Amino acid sequence: MPAAPAFDGLTVGDIVAEASFPLTRDSLVRYAGASGDFNPIHTDEEFARAAGNPSVFGHGMLTAAFVGKCVTDYVGPENLRRFKVRFATRVWPGDSITCKGKVTKKYELDGEKRIDGEVLALNQKGEVAVSGTFSAALPSRN
């Protein structure tokens, strides 16, 4: 994993991260096993349809994990101080989830040089599936 960016080299508006993740039925099953969330609405087609859905759909926390990975890949997990998400719409097998973000603020707090940022997970139609914010403490070159 690359080193976290230096606080001194960042400006408000800088791109935090951008990555895409395919959402497959296999990823839903794997996430269910890893998280322990075995709600059949995410993995059982018959159950999902009986509940009034057109198909199984992604766990909200899986989409949040895609966003979280973008953030921690950028700042490093050890530097993350706050991460908050809001769920906006469901994602479906076959969707391509693109996560991106930007720096919204630079400041010092409790002796740390910090940044705040906004992040989004969008489906291939450009619809927001998850939006979020984060704060991170970053190293300084000085």
C-alpha positions in Angstrom: 0.0 0.0 0.0 1.4 3.4 -0.9 2.3 5.8 1.9 -0.4 8.4 2.9 -0.1 11.7 1.2 1.7 14.5 3.1 -0.7 17.1 4.6 1.5 19.9 3.3 1.0 18.8 -0.3 -2.8 18.6 -0.3 -5.3 21.3 -1.2 -9.0 21.5 -0.7 -10.6 20.0 -3.8 -7.9 17.3 -4.4 -9.2 14.0 -5.5 -9.1 11.4 -2.7 -9.6 8.2 -4.6 -11.4 6.7 -7.5 -11.9 3.0 -8.0 -14.5 0.7 -9.5 -15.9 -2.5 -8.2 -18.1 -5.0 -10.1 -21.0 -6.2 -8.1 -21.6 -9.9 -8.8 -23.7 -12.6 -7.2 -20.5 -14.2 -6.0 -19.5 -11.0 -4.2 -22.8 -11.0 -2.4 -22.3 -14.5 -1.2 -18.7 -13.8 -0.2 -19.7 -10.7 1.7 -22.5 -12.6 3.5 -20.0 -15.2 4.6 -17.4 -12.6 5.7 -19.9 -10.4 7.5 -22.2 -13.0 8.9 -25.2 -11.2 7.3 -27.0 -14.2 5.8 -30.3 -12.4 5.1 -31.6 -14.4 2.1 -32.8 -11.2 0.4 -29.2 -10.7 -0.7 -28.4 -14.3 -1.9 -31.6 -16.2 -2.6 -33.4 -15.2 -5.8 -36.7 -16.8 -5.0 -36.8 -15.2 -1.5 -35.9 -11.8 -2.9 -38.7 -12.0 -5.6 -41.2 -13.2 -3.0 -40.4 -10.1 -1.0 -41.3 -7.9 -3.9 -37.8 -7.2 -5.4 -36.8 -7.8 -9.0 -33.8 -9.7 -7.8 -31.3 -10.1 -4.9 -29.5 -6.9 -4.1 -26.2 -5.8 -2.5 -25.8 -5.4 1.2 -25.6 -1.7 2.0 -22.5 -2.3 4.1 -20.8 -4.0 1.2 -21.2 -0.8 -0.8 -19.9 1.2 2.2 -16.9 -1.2 2.4 -16.0 -0.3 -1.2 -16.0 3.4 -0.2 -14.1 2.6 2.9 -11.4 0.8 0.9 -10.9 3.8 -1.3 -10.5 6.1 1.7 -8.1 3.7 3.6 -6.1 3.0 0.4 -5.6 6.8 0.2 -5.0 7.9 3.8 -4.0 4.5 5.4 -6.2 2.7 7.9 -4.0 3.9 10.8 -4.7 7.6 9.9 -8.4 7.4 9.7 -10.1 9.2 12.5 -13.8 9.2 11.4 -15.8 7.5 8.7 -19.5 8.0 8.3 -21.9 6.9 5.5 -25.4 7.3 4.4 -27.3 4.8 2.2 -29.2 6.3 -0.8 -30.2 3.5 -3.1 -29.7 -0.3 -3.6 -27.2 -1.9 -5.9 -27.8 -4.9 -8.0 -25.8 -7.8 -9.4 -24.3 -6.6 -12.7 -23.8 -3.0 -11.4 -20.4 -1.4 -11.6 -19.8 0.6 -8.4 -17.5 3.6 -8.8 -16.2 5.2 -5.6 -14.6 8.7 -5.6 -14.0 11.5 -3.2 -12.3 14.8 -2.5 -10.6 16.8 0.2 -13.0 19.3 1.7 -11.0 20.8 4.6 -7.5 21.0 6.0 -6.9 21.9 9.7 -5.1 21.1 12.9 -6.8 19.4 15.9 -5.3 18.0 19.0 -1.8 18.4 17.6 -2.6 16.5 14.4 -2.7 17.8 10.9 -6.1 16.6 9.5 -8.1 16.6 6.4 -11.9 16.1 6.0 -13.3 14.6 2.8 -16.5 13.6 1.0 -16.9 10.3 -0.7 -19.5 8.7 -3.0 -20.3 5.3 -4.4 -22.1 5.6 -7.7 -23.7 2.9 -9.9 -23.1 2.9 -13.7 -26.1 5.2 -14.2 -24.5 7.8 -12.0 -27.0 7.3 -9.1 -25.6 7.7 -5.6 -25.7 4.4 -3.7 -23.7 5.6 -0.7 -22.4 9.0 0.3 -20.1 9.7 3.2 -17.5 11.8 5.0 -14.3 11.1 6.7 -11.5 12.7 8.7 -7.9 11.6 8.7 -4.7 12.7 10.4 -1.8 12.9 7.9 1.9 13.2 8.2 3.6 16.5 7.5 6.8 17.0 5.4 7.9 19.7 7.9 
